[in-house]
Amino acid sequence: MMRWSRVSSLSWLLAVLPLSSGASAQLTAKRPQHHLPAATVEAPLTQREKAAQLLNRCTFGPRPGDITAVMKLGPDAWFEQQLNPETVPDAVLEKRLEDYPALKLTPSQTAIDFPRNQVFRKILEGKETYPQDPALASVYQVLETKYAHEQQVRKEEQDNQQTPEQQEAQKAAQKKQDQATALVVSEQILGMPKAQRMAAIFKLPVEQRIVLAGSTPDPQKKMLIADFNPHEREIFAAMGGGPDAAHVVQSELQQAKALRAILSERQLQEVMTDFWFNHFNVFLNKDSDALYTPAYERDTIRPHALGKFRDLLTATAKDPAMLVYLDNWLSIGPDSKAAENRQANQKNAQRGLNENYGRELMELHTVGVSGGYTQADVTNLAKILTGWTVDRPDQGGGFLFEPRKHEPGDKQWFRQKVAFQAGPNGVAEGEAALNWLASQSQTAHFISFKLAQRFVADEPPPALVDRMAKSFLSSDGDIREVLRTMERSPEFFARKYYRVKVKTPLEFVASAFRATETNPANPAAVVNVLKTMGEPLYQMQPPTGYPMTADHWMNSAALVDRLNLSLTLTGGKLGNTPFDATHLLATGLLAREVEPVKSPVRRISVEAGEPVSGREEALALLEQMVIGGAVSAKTNAVILKQIAEDQASPSPADSTQVLNTIAALILGSPEFQLK
């Protein structure tokens, strides 16, 4: 089996395409055409190609058999099903999501069950007490002890005269001792009946609980966790991380997103949820957004992903996750009653007017940077939205309008007067501004452009954008209607826009799992891979969200990372996720009975009067299953050459390893990077 270094991966890619400044252009400007007969370049898409186009753009990648299923049902009928996700059963995903009970909690309950550092600081100061629930109290005791220990270590390090080398040696020795202790304790716990193990852990001295949860080595740790129910695994993970339990919720949120992309039958809803989350981006690690982000996606983004834009816009504006992320919860009107108190007592002064959300609301969320607003409009919109805040954000409280923070007086905004409304009615000023922004032609065009950019081309055709914007305005911002207009347009199925979009890291990884029918047995490993590839989930700090155009994702280093991920996946080394290329090949053999395989490998061999080898036949079948379309003769030649060289090595691979390597090289090929 091949073990590829960065150098060998790059060498393989250099053989497939020139990895210079033109490499990105080859993958981004247009679909590589050199493998197609000149007469068919501008020909209409075949029915199979139409189905592939629809699946590549409106899902996280087709699975074996999906293209045939869409052809049988009809593209429009399939798309209509996806526009109504509530009618599509999703039992497999729902079963997997049962492993993440924390994602069902409200933010306020999350704050209690998965406390952050502020809680333990207050406990040490005597301002908070442990919860009444014994299991939760045990977690708090562990985390408070770890928090106090960390504070002590920091103090000692400041006063310590040890060299960095001595400090590292001391940490290594402590780690070794903790692992030895954890091994002994874990063996004792594993010797008990399964139903009694968690209760026995709670009875351990707190220091033993800490080393057990944080230092137990594999395979003992895996054996211990395997017999816990999902909530018990959460408790164990909370005790085992740093002096903060928020990491448990973050991990579950990231893993669930990976599972949704790979497994959900409601693929268009998941694609649109990902699109809108990036459009209305928040940063998971910003202050109390660790508490709010799961509910933000669950209750604000996903339910509105295919509804009316104004409803989505208002929901995001009032969501604590957005209010915290863009600091509007801190914004105070300069002439408000809260500002008067601020001036009277500078010692306890609150912050003044904050324009972050007002600016991004127009620039990124609605009319766009060319939408016709001025700096004065930014300032006045910020004043309109003063008082929109969060009730007890450290405890997961909800949206709150505070009249005393709201700026009094009429405001001049976008060449119109916004009449001041006193008291609780002041929230209506902001609601009216949101409704006005949602109905503007600039917003219709900006949103339509971004949707066309996501689903059609990095530089979408202006005529299509105009039709989508017209649909947006005539339907009062109905997202379903805008998407229908796009899918029924001639541009969507035009050959010019066939396989011209480069996959983002999330799209690439999810499509690799889907195309090979690989079960994401270890979603945490998938999350780690995405972090390595530059798309750590929910962790884009700028409000722009993760980009969706090729210029941000396609370069030689990215291609090397993708090929190495392909080799790791097909080698069964991605979190020990099993990979079965033999099953995939068998599926391809069955599919061949329905539709003959068309491949440059077969065409070249037949034209040359040469027999098709088993290796070539396997390559053609796997390409049909994984890519679902034509692959260049150059890619095929390089793959076959690499396999031949591998077989000529002193320790040649067996047939299963050969199939796995072929699958890896197909996933790493330029063609699979495109959708």
Protein Blocks (a to p, Z undefined) as FASTA:
>chain_A
ZZddfklmmmmmmmmpccbfklmmmmmmpccfklpcfklmmgccdfklmmmmmmmmmmgb
iaehklmmmmmnopklmmmmmmmmmlpccfkmmmmmmmmmmlmpcfklmmmmmccfklmm
mmmnopaccdfblklmmmmmmmmmmmmmmmmmmmmmmmpcbdfklmmmmmmmmmmmmmmm
mmmmmmmmmmpcfklmmmmmmmpcfklmmmmmmmpccfklmmmmmmpcfklmmmmmmmmm
ccdfklmmmmmmmmmmmmmmmmpmblmlmmmmmmmmmmmgccfkgojlmmmmmmmmmmmm
mmmmmmcfklmmmmmmmpmklmmmnommmpccfkbmklmmmmmmmmlcccdddfklmmmm
mmmmmnojmnopafklmmmmmmmmgoiacehklnopacdddfklpcghjddeehiacddd
ehjllmmmmmmmmmmmmmpmklmmmmmmmmmmmmmombdcfklmmmmmmmmmmnnopakl
mmmmmmmpmklmgfklgokbccdfklmmmmmmmmnopacfblmlmmmmmmmnopaghiaf
blnbpafbfklmgcfklmmmmmmmmmmmmnopggoiacdfklmmmmmmmmmmmpccddfk
lmmmmmnopacdfklmmmmmmmmmmnopacdfklmmmmmmmmmmmmmpmbdcdfklmmmm
mmmmmmmpmklmpZZ
